């Protein structure tokens, strides 16, 4: 059975490489409720995430990628397997981000979920990052003044 019969794709593209060419074994798919990343040639792995679990998105437009109208989208996701999902080097990234926004909002409305409902549990602080939570300026002030 063909994968085309399994899902209705809203958008699909390949990761772009040098000069914006789609010479890659990574393909991205956007459906009404999921975002799928398929990687590999002989062994294929698929990573799915439910769109309502996306908590934040960021568009990254690097200089050489912009020349070829490519960019990357980074999503923070309330997911244990993939807390940060990067859609690397795709054509028309701003249009893709708008499509994602639309589908994310539709799915959040469908499940009656907003960002505030997904606070905690999905992000695990790495021990090295624990120092970032410590206010270094206060420690400096205490050392200098008493």
Secondary structure, 3 states (H helix, E strand, C coil): CCHHHHCCCCEEEECCCHHHCCCCCEEEEECCCEEEEEECCCCCEEEEEEHHHEEEEEEECCHHHHHCCEEEEEEEECCCCCCEEEEEEEECHHHHHHHHHHHHHHHHHHHCCCHHHHCCCCCCCCHHHHHHHCCHHHHHHHHHHC
